[in-house]
Amino acid sequence: MAGSPLTESVQPEPEPADALGAHARHGGPLGLATFVVRRVAQGLLTLALLSVLIFLATNALPGDAAQTALGKDATPARLAELRSELGLDHNIAVRYGHWVGNALHGDLGKSTHAVAQGAKDPSVRHLVTAPFRNTMILWFVIGVLLVPLTIFLGTFAAMYEGRAVDNAISYGTLFLGSLPEFVLGTVLVFVFFTTLGWFEPVALFDVDSNPLQHLGGLVLPVVTLLAVSGAFATRQIRAGVREALHSEHVTAARLNGLPEGRVLRRYALRTAVAPGIQSTAQSLQLLFSGLIVVEALFAYPGIGQVLVTSVQSQDTSVVQSIVLVLAALFLIINIVADLLVVLVVPKLRTAVA
């Protein structure tokens, strides 16, 4: 997925010589506002291009969505009626125009299967609202834990570079980061449920329940995603802090007799904060792909389960809407990360102020 120059790579220095840096050097009273408008415009353009790819990809899936929803025994008249109701009798360009136009007004269309089954409210929005809320709760819980944990572990490892604690954190995160979510999740189920009997192996609550009222069903999904996604951020933060600790201005501060704690807080961490923001943003983005796997593994009633079911049943309108919303969230995280980097890097912040 297309990202900004800032979030595509992690640089150890706080003064990136990229497009943002060039833009910042031309800043003025309206520099920050201009930057925000520019990034939002880039995000909207990217989202528009992605919407075309999403629509074409879902419509390229083999099979007939109406036939799949009604079954093999459906009459030609009933098939024609369902296609007409869903707009499937129009050409692909007209269908795309209707889909985008409706989406801009908050209408994500109708679920093919819900319409075929005569549901009272067959709208995609009704179908995905509760699962999406559950997914965002899980994502938020992991994010709240991920940020302080990765900053602490990455900084701690860099401070004791080459020692046992650094090796333990470095090799541990390398191992965890290389594991697919379903492998680690399966191991955790075996250890903490089958062997110890501590936590529930699946989320034993329905889609309309508040996940925060069933904390036992959150433990294993949270630990699985936190371990895999946090491993990447921890290693990136360690690299940034390590590079900062070896920089010339940190060496000069030490030669001037400043205490190590002050050197770390005032110089090293400030130097590493920009790459730390970038790596954290990337980890939060990667969480969404991991959520789909983990929700299926632990039967968590989130958007991942809805997406998997919709792909299997060729409910293209649901698939299109979910993927489009996830793409929008990816872009929002990119934009927020870029804005935070501008605000925390002194040279860029001064230039656009």
WOGI-V106943 format. One record per helix or strand of 2 or more residues. SS is the DSSP state (hx for helix, st for strand). FROM is the first residue (numbers start at 0). TO is the last residue. If there is no record, write none. Layout:
ss->(SS;SS)
from->(FROM;FROM)
to->(TO;TO)
This chain:
ss->(hx;hx;hx;hx;hx;hx;hx;hx;hx;hx;hx;hx;hx;hx;hx;hx;hx)
from->(18;30;64;75;91;111;123;163;180;210;214;218;247;259;302;315;345)
to->(24;58;69;85;103;115;158;177;194;212;216;244;254;296;311;343;351)
